[in-house]
Amino acid sequence: DGNGNLVPRYTWNGLIDQQKMGREVVMDIAASFNGILYEDNSGSVRLKVPSDDDPAVHISTSSNVYEGLFNYSFSDPSVWYNSVSVTFINEAQDWIQDQRVVEDTEAIAKYGKNEVSANLIGCTSVQEAVRKAWFALLSYTTETLSVSFNTTREGLNCNVGDVILISDPDMNSGQSGRLTSVSEDRLTAYTRDEMFIESAIVGGGINYYCDFQVGDKILSYQLVPDGVGYVKTLKFDVPLDEHIDQYTVYTLRTDQLTDVGNAKPYRVTMIKEVDGSPDQITIGATEVNRLKQTSADKRAKLEAGEYGTFEVPAVVPHILNLEFDEYFDKDEKVAYLDLIPELDPKYKYYKGSCEIYWRPYGESAWNHIDHLYDATIK
């Protein structure tokens, strides 16, 4: 509760004094704890309460999807709200109507303020109101990618709200981060941020591998799973190379799914039969931020275990060649370096920007530059 005491994450304290359709009332109450009301494949109405650590129930790869095709889309940038205002009844202030605002200051500085407001029905606690505002903010800003694909009737084993894993070679997803230290026996590496180990992978006979960036080489080791869910330690059955230490960059990937990459979690939002093709099922899903609720509880945006497509700096996919043009501005007395990439025309998922990694000669740690549109480094 912000004062060192434990309280329920969600409460509902309200009075229903107006006539409404029963389903509408249930949906209002379910929304107060992020519940989802849906009809399952048998026509029954179900209630799903999503959790960040929900185990995945299915893995989709290019081999069990029609034509191996995943269709991606981003939500409209107009709904990437970075400032959330919530209104609630404050029990601690003699039941007056109160308001709190939470913001992503980095996003505001980069894109400008994009505001949205919400009325929290049944909420009478300041701390709960702030947690809910953070939860909404993180939903708007970190869960923006959706996917749809056609599969066999096996897809009917999934329900709305379930978490599934998608391993798409074209997206080349991976969980990346840096180490803080390595144990004396070099069998355990400690990570700066939490990673999420999927139970569906560990329990499905699929192995995790960890790739370490050491100078201009990539060193790979098979991970020994030490439980599932959130972890900050990576264990191995052979000692790590002596050059793997503090600040070393690493990436988790899986075998049997993609040559490089890791299955990424999505939450199912839609399941339907394909018109005219009774043996095909269309599934729609939205990416899952595994740390969203934890971040909301701590009222902070946790930058941990994020998925990205450029997880290994030495192996940047889909750039066929890169030319360099260096020059010196005598008036400004500044050196410039133009980077001219030759992009693969067959690759479908360019975002209109480049990501650049660099390091001083002789050093092992890579530095990352977000470089949008213009390809000149000053």
C-alpha positions as CSV (number, residue, x, y, z in Angstrom):
1,D,0.0,0.0,0.0
2,G,3.0,2.3,-0.2
3,N,3.5,2.2,3.6
4,G,5.0,-1.3,3.9
5,N,1.7,-3.1,4.4
6,L,0.1,-5.7,2.2
7,V,-3.4,-5.1,0.8
8,P,-5.5,-6.8,-1.9
9,R,-4.4,-5.9,-5.4
10,Y,-8.0,-5.4,-6.4
11,T,-11.1,-4.4,-4.5
12,W,-14.7,-3.4,-5.5
13,N,-16.6,-1.1,-3.2
14,G,-19.7,0.2,-4.9
15,L,-23.5,0.3,-4.9
16,I,-25.6,-1.0,-7.8
17,D,-28.7,1.1,-7.6
18,Q,-29.7,1.3,-11.3
19,Q,-31.2,-1.3,-13.5
20,K,-28.8,-2.7,-16.1
21,M,-28.5,-5.9,-18.2
22,G,-26.9,-8.6,-16.1
23,R,-24.0,-9.2,-18.5
24,E,-23.2,-5.4,-18.5
25,V,-23.0,-5.4,-14.7
26,V,-20.8,-8.4,-14.7
27,M,-18.5,-6.9,-17.3
28,D,-18.2,-3.6,-15.2
29,I,-17.2,-5.5,-12.1
30,A,-14.8,-7.8,-14.1
31,A,-13.1,-4.7,-15.6
32,S,-12.2,-3.6,-12.0
33,F,-9.8,-6.5,-11.8
34,N,-8.8,-6.7,-15.5
35,G,-11.1,-9.7,-16.0
36,I,-12.2,-10.8,-19.4
37,L,-15.7,-12.1,-20.1
38,Y,-16.0,-14.3,-23.2
39,E,-17.8,-17.2,-24.8
40,D,-15.8,-20.4,-25.1
41,N,-15.9,-22.8,-28.1
42,S,-18.9,-24.6,-26.5
43,G,-21.0,-21.4,-26.2
44,S,-20.6,-21.1,-22.4
45,V,-19.8,-17.7,-20.9
46,R,-16.5,-17.8,-19.1
47,L,-14.5,-15.4,-16.9
48,K,-10.7,-15.1,-17.4
49,V,-8.5,-13.2,-15.0
50,P,-5.2,-12.7,-16.8
51,S,-1.9,-12.8,-15.0
52,D,1.6,-11.8,-16.2
53,D,2.9,-15.3,-15.4
54,D,0.1,-17.3,-17.0
55,P,1.7,-20.4,-18.5
56,A,1.5,-20.7,-22.3
57,V,-0.8,-23.3,-23.6
58,H,0.4,-23.6,-27.2
59,I,3.4,-22.9,-29.3
60,S,2.9,-21.8,-32.9
61,T,5.7,-22.0,-35.4
62,S,6.0,-21.7,-39.2
63,S,5.5,-25.5,-39.4
64,N,2.0,-25.6,-37.8
65,V,0.6,-22.4,-39.4
66,Y,-0.9,-22.3,-42.9
67,E,1.8,-21.3,-45.4
68,G,4.0,-20.5,-42.4
69,L,2.6,-16.9,-42.5
70,F,2.1,-14.7,-39.5
71,N,0.4,-11.3,-40.1
72,Y,1.5,-8.5,-37.8
73,S,0.0,-5.1,-37.2
74,F,0.7,-2.3,-34.7
75,S,-2.1,-0.6,-32.8
76,D,-2.9,3.0,-34.0
77,P,-0.2,5.4,-32.5
78,S,-3.1,7.6,-31.4
79,V,-3.9,5.1,-28.6
80,W,-0.3,4.9,-27.4
81,Y,-1.3,7.0,-24.4
82,N,1.7,8.1,-22.3
83,S,-0.3,10.1,-19.7
84,V,-3.2,8.4,-17.8
85,S,-5.6,10.2,-15.5
86,V,-7.9,8.1,-13.2
87,T,-10.9,9.3,-11.2
88,F,-12.1,7.4,-8.1
89,I,-13.8,7.8,-4.7
90,N,-11.2,8.4,-2.0
91,E,-12.2,6.7,1.2
92,A,-9.3,8.3,3.1
93,Q,-10.6,11.8,2.2
94,D,-14.1,11.4,3.4
95,W,-15.4,9.8,0.2
96,I,-14.7,12.7,-2.1
97,Q,-14.1,12.3,-5.8
98,D,-10.3,12.3,-6.3
99,Q,-7.9,12.1,-9.2
100,R,-4.4,10.8,-9.9
101,V,-2.1,11.0,-13.0
102,V,0.8,8.8,-14.0
103,E,3.0,9.5,-17.0
104,D,5.8,7.9,-19.1
105,T,8.1,11.0,-19.1
106,E,10.6,9.4,-21.7
107,A,7.8,8.8,-24.2
108,I,6.4,12.3,-23.6
109,A,9.8,13.8,-24.3
110,K,10.2,11.8,-27.4
111,Y,6.7,11.9,-28.9
112,G,4.7,14.6,-27.0
113,K,2.0,14.1,-24.5
114,N,-0.9,11.8,-25.4
115,E,-3.5,11.8,-22.6
116,V,-6.4,9.6,-21.7
117,S,-8.7,9.5,-18.7
118,A,-10.7,6.7,-17.0
119,N,-13.3,6.4,-14.2
120,L,-12.4,3.6,-11.8
121,I,-15.7,2.0,-10.8
122,G,-15.7,0.5,-7.3
123,C,-12.2,1.8,-6.4
124,T,-11.8,3.7,-3.1
125,S,-8.1,3.4,-2.5
126,V,-5.4,5.8,-3.6
127,Q,-2.7,3.1,-4.0
128,E,-5.1,0.9,-5.9
129,A,-6.0,3.8,-8.2
130,V,-2.3,4.5,-8.9
131,R,-1.6,0.8,-9.6
132,K,-4.5,0.6,-12.0
133,A,-3.3,3.8,-13.8
134,W,0.2,2.3,-14.2
135,F,-1.3,-0.9,-15.5
136,A,-3.3,0.9,-18.1
137,L,-0.2,3.1,-19.1
138,L,1.9,0.0,-19.6
139,S,-0.8,-1.7,-21.6
140,Y,-1.0,1.3,-23.9
141,T,2.8,1.7,-24.3
142,T,4.3,-1.8,-24.2
143,E,1.6,-4.0,-25.8
144,T,1.2,-2.5,-29.2
145,L,1.9,-5.5,-31.6
146,S,-0.8,-7.8,-32.7
147,V,-0.6,-11.0,-34.8
148,S,-3.1,-13.2,-36.7
149,F,-2.6,-16.5,-38.4
150,N,-4.5,-19.5,-39.7
151,T,-4.0,-23.0,-38.2
152,T,-5.7,-26.3,-38.0
153,R,-8.7,-27.1,-35.7
154,E,-6.1,-27.7,-33.1
155,G,-6.4,-24.0,-32.5
156,L,-9.8,-24.6,-30.9
157,N,-7.9,-26.0,-27.9
158,C,-7.1,-22.3,-27.1
159,N,-9.5,-19.9,-25.5
160,V,-9.7,-16.1,-25.4
161,G,-7.3,-14.8,-22.8
162,D,-4.9,-17.8,-23.0
163,V,-1.2,-17.1,-23.5
164,I,0.4,-18.7,-26.6
165,L,4.0,-18.6,-27.8
166,I,4.9,-17.6,-31.3
167,S,8.3,-18.5,-32.9
168,D,8.6,-16.6,-36.2
169,P,12.0,-16.7,-38.0
170,D,11.1,-13.5,-39.8
171,M,10.7,-11.6,-36.5
172,N,13.8,-13.2,-35.0
173,S,12.7,-12.3,-31.4
174,G,15.0,-12.7,-28.4
175,Q,15.3,-11.8,-24.8
176,S,18.5,-9.8,-24.2
177,G,20.3,-8.1,-21.4
178,R,23.6,-7.7,-19.6
179,L,25.3,-9.6,-16.8
180,T,26.2,-8.2,-13.4
181,S,28.6,-11.0,-12.4
182,V,29.6,-14.6,-12.8
183,S,30.1,-17.2,-10.0
184,E,33.6,-18.4,-9.1
185,D,33.0,-21.8,-10.6
186,R,31.7,-20.0,-13.8
187,L,28.6,-22.2,-13.9
188,T,26.2,-19.4,-12.9
189,A,25.7,-16.0,-14.5
190,Y,23.7,-13.2,-12.7
191,T,21.7,-10.9,-14.9
192,R,21.0,-7.2,-14.4
193,D,17.3,-7.6,-15.1
194,E,14.7,-10.3,-14.7
195,M,14.1,-12.8,-17.5
196,F,11.0,-14.9,-18.0
197,I,11.5,-18.7,-18.6
198,E,8.4,-20.2,-20.2
199,S,7.1,-23.4,-18.6
200,A,5.8,-24.5,-22.0
201,I,9.3,-24.6,-23.4
202,V,11.0,-26.2,-20.4
203,G,8.2,-28.8,-20.1
204,G,8.0,-29.4,-23.8
205,G,11.4,-30.9,-24.4
206,I,12.8,-27.7,-26.0
207,N,16.2,-26.4,-24.9
208,Y,17.1,-22.8,-24.0
209,Y,20.5,-21.5,-25.3
210,C,22.3,-18.4,-24.2
211,D,24.5,-16.5,-26.7
212,F,27.2,-14.2,-25.3
213,Q,28.8,-11.4,-27.2
214,V,32.6,-11.6,-26.5
215,G,34.6,-9.2,-28.7
216,D,33.7,-10.0,-32.3
217,K,32.6,-13.6,-31.4
218,I,29.3,-15.2,-30.3
219,L,29.8,-17.9,-27.6
220,S,26.8,-20.2,-27.1
221,Y,25.9,-22.3,-24.0
222,Q,23.0,-24.5,-23.3
223,L,21.0,-23.3,-20.3
224,V,20.2,-25.6,-17.4
225,P,16.6,-24.5,-16.3
226,D,16.4,-23.7,-12.6
227,G,12.7,-23.3,-12.4
228,V,10.3,-21.3,-14.6
229,G,8.9,-17.8,-14.5
230,Y,11.0,-14.8,-13.4
231,V,14.7,-15.4,-12.9
232,K,17.9,-13.3,-12.5
233,T,20.3,-16.2,-12.6
234,L,21.3,-18.3,-15.6
235,K,22.9,-21.7,-14.9
236,F,25.0,-23.9,-17.1
237,D,26.5,-27.4,-17.1
238,V,29.9,-26.3,-18.4
239,P,32.0,-23.4,-17.2
240,L,31.7,-20.1,-19.1
241,D,34.6,-18.6,-21.0
242,E,36.9,-16.5,-18.9
243,H,36.0,-13.4,-21.0
244,I,32.3,-13.6,-20.0
245,D,31.9,-11.3,-17.0
246,Q,30.3,-8.1,-15.8
247,Y,28.5,-6.1,-18.5
248,T,28.7,-8.9,-21.1
249,V,25.7,-8.8,-23.4
250,Y,23.6,-12.0,-23.8
251,T,20.6,-13.3,-25.6
252,L,18.2,-16.2,-24.9
253,R,17.1,-18.3,-27.8
254,T,15.5,-21.8,-28.2
255,D,16.3,-24.7,-30.3
256,Q,13.8,-26.6,-32.5
257,L,11.9,-23.4,-33.1
258,T,14.3,-21.1,-34.9
259,D,18.0,-21.0,-35.6
260,V,18.3,-17.7,-33.8
261,G,15.5,-16.3,-31.6
262,N,13.1,-17.1,-28.8
263,A,9.4,-17.8,-28.7
264,K,7.5,-14.7,-27.8
265,P,4.3,-14.7,-25.6
266,Y,1.0,-13.3,-27.0
267,R,-2.5,-13.3,-25.4
268,V,-5.3,-14.7,-27.5
269,T,-8.0,-12.1,-28.3
270,M,-10.0,-13.8,-31.1
271,I,-10.7,-17.4,-32.3
272,K,-12.9,-18.1,-35.3
273,E,-13.5,-20.5,-38.1
274,V,-12.4,-19.5,-41.6
275,D,-15.4,-19.0,-43.9
276,G,-15.5,-21.7,-46.5
277,S,-12.6,-23.6,-44.9
278,P,-14.0,-25.6,-41.9
279,D,-10.6,-27.2,-41.2
280,Q,-8.9,-23.8,-40.7
281,I,-9.1,-21.6,-37.6
282,T,-8.0,-18.0,-37.4
283,I,-6.4,-16.9,-34.2
284,G,-5.7,-13.3,-33.2
285,A,-3.4,-12.3,-30.3
286,T,-1.6,-9.3,-28.8
287,E,1.9,-9.3,-27.3
288,V,2.2,-9.8,-23.6
289,N,4.4,-7.7,-21.3
290,R,5.4,-10.3,-18.7
291,L,6.4,-7.6,-16.2
292,K,3.4,-5.4,-16.6
293,Q,1.6,-6.2,-13.3
294,T,4.9,-6.2,-11.4
295,S,5.7,-2.8,-12.8
296,A,2.3,-1.5,-11.9
297,D,2.6,-2.9,-8.3
298,K,6.0,-1.1,-7.9
299,R,4.7,2.0,-9.7
300,A,7.7,2.0,-12.1
301,K,8.4,0.9,-15.6
302,L,10.7,-2.1,-15.4
303,E,13.1,-2.5,-18.3
304,A,13.6,-6.2,-17.9
305,G,13.9,-9.1,-20.3
306,E,12.4,-7.2,-23.2
307,Y,12.0,-8.9,-26.6
308,G,13.7,-7.3,-29.5
309,T,14.7,-8.2,-33.1
310,F,18.3,-7.0,-33.0
311,E,19.4,-9.1,-30.0
312,V,22.9,-10.0,-31.3
313,P,24.9,-6.9,-32.4
314,A,27.4,-9.0,-34.5
315,V,24.6,-10.7,-36.5
316,V,22.1,-8.0,-37.6
317,P,19.6,-9.7,-40.0
318,H,18.4,-8.4,-43.3
319,I,21.2,-5.9,-44.0
320,L,23.0,-7.2,-47.1
321,N,25.8,-4.7,-47.1
322,L,26.9,-1.5,-45.3
323,E,29.0,1.3,-46.8
324,F,30.8,4.0,-44.8
325,D,31.4,7.6,-45.8
326,E,33.5,9.7,-43.3
327,Y,34.1,13.4,-43.6
328,F,35.2,16.4,-41.5
329,D,33.3,19.7,-41.2
330,K,36.0,22.4,-41.0
331,D,33.6,25.1,-39.7
332,E,32.1,23.0,-37.0
333,K,35.3,21.1,-36.4
334,V,33.3,17.9,-36.1
335,A,33.8,14.5,-37.8
336,Y,30.8,12.8,-39.4
337,L,30.2,9.2,-40.4
338,D,27.5,8.4,-43.0
339,L,26.2,4.8,-42.9
340,I,24.6,3.6,-46.1
341,P,22.9,0.2,-45.6
342,E,21.7,-2.0,-48.4
343,L,18.5,-3.6,-47.1
344,D,17.1,-6.9,-48.1
345,P,14.0,-6.2,-50.3
346,K,12.5,-9.5,-49.4
347,Y,12.2,-8.6,-45.7
348,K,8.7,-7.5,-44.7
349,Y,9.1,-6.0,-41.3
350,Y,11.2,-2.8,-41.6
351,K,10.1,-0.1,-39.2
352,G,11.7,2.8,-41.1
353,S,14.6,3.1,-38.7
354,C,18.0,1.6,-38.0
355,E,19.5,0.4,-34.8
356,I,23.3,0.8,-34.5
357,Y,25.7,-0.9,-32.1
358,W,29.3,0.3,-31.7
359,R,32.3,-0.3,-29.5
360,P,35.8,1.1,-29.2
361,Y,38.5,-1.1,-30.7
362,G,39.8,-3.7,-28.2
363,E,36.8,-3.4,-25.9
364,S,34.2,-6.2,-25.6
365,A,31.1,-4.2,-24.4
366,W,28.8,-3.0,-27.2
367,N,27.0,0.4,-27.0
368,H,23.6,0.9,-28.5
369,I,22.4,4.0,-30.5
370,D,18.7,4.5,-31.5
371,H,19.1,6.1,-34.9
372,L,15.9,7.2,-36.5
373,Y,15.6,7.9,-40.3
374,D,18.8,9.9,-40.6
375,A,22.0,7.7,-40.9
376,T,24.6,10.2,-39.9
377,I,26.6,9.9,-36.7
378,K,28.2,13.0,-35.2
